[in-house]
Amino acid sequence: MSKNSSHRHFPVERDRLATPADIAAYLGVPVKTLYQWKYRGMGPKVHKVGRHLRYRWAEVDEWLAAQSAFGLMA
């Protein structure tokens, strides 16, 4: 798959850190929403690797489960 592909297929390699594009596709939200959540202190925990943002799959899954537990997900 080329880097310019705007559509990712799942499952992706969950043993590596995820990019914002990976998480956006997984959650079904625009990448811009992830950046807004980061700015507002919401959303899954994000890590800076150099100047790049990366996510750990386990942390994204934990965050998603917590959202579902509180009835915040549609």
Beta strands, then each sheet from edge to edge (+ up, - down):
strand 1: 47-49
strand 2: 52-54
sheet 1: 1+ 2-
end
